[in-house]
Amino acid sequence: MTPEPPGQSTGIPETLPGFNLKDALYRVGNNWTLLQNILFIFHRTHQSTFDQFIKAVESLDWDLATRITHTVKGGAATIGATALSAIAGELEALLKEKNHQDVRQLFPKFQSTFNEALKNIENYKTGLDEPTANHHAIETPTQELTNQIIDNIIFNLTNDLSAAEEQIKRLSIIDQHNSVNKCFSVELIHAFEQFDIRKVKDLLNQRKNISSK
């Protein structure tokens, strides 16, 4: 079946300021619904990322600052935010070179580019019925429940990223009961925020195999 082009009952606009939608759609196999979900997730995930970056630099935590720019670079590239991906990549390179003075000089450009990308996604979201997040009560952690959630996450990674995100949140709440599993959830969330789907699946399969032993 030929993919339906953007702008024709897809929910994806033909253009989005600051974004290369053609490239973004190619990255997700021309799956318009998947791209929309990724846009929403990026918007939610990175509301405070710039402030976190500034705090990392001000506290001279260069490793954290580098990880933040690397995450933004990859996530922005996935959604086609080319300008944001480029400036994040430039900052990452400067941080690796320990060129901290030039890093600070790029603060205004990074902030304005970041804000513009988030604002354009926000404008696009206006009037759309984005799936409402469910608020999960703390559940009794059983192996059966954990495996069910893991299976749901793996299924939704290729069908509905918003649903996958909600199930990951649900799993992280359950994992608060166990310090080892809590560390796993942190790594899982980090991989998901970078849209590293392969790593997310690997982590989930590892978790399931370890738990079944």
Buried (B, 14 or more C-beta within 10 A) or exposed (E): EEEEEBEEEBEBEEEBEBBBBEEBBEBBEBBBBBBBBBBBBBBBBBEEBBEEBBBBBEEEEBEBBBBBBBBBBBBBBBBBBBBBBBBBBBBBBBBEEEEBEEBEEBBEEBBEBBEBBBEBBEEBBEEEEEEEEEEBEEBEBEEEBBBEBBEBBBEBBEEBBBBBBBBBBBBBBBBEEEEEBEEBBEEBBBBBBBBBBEBBBEBBEEBBEEEEE
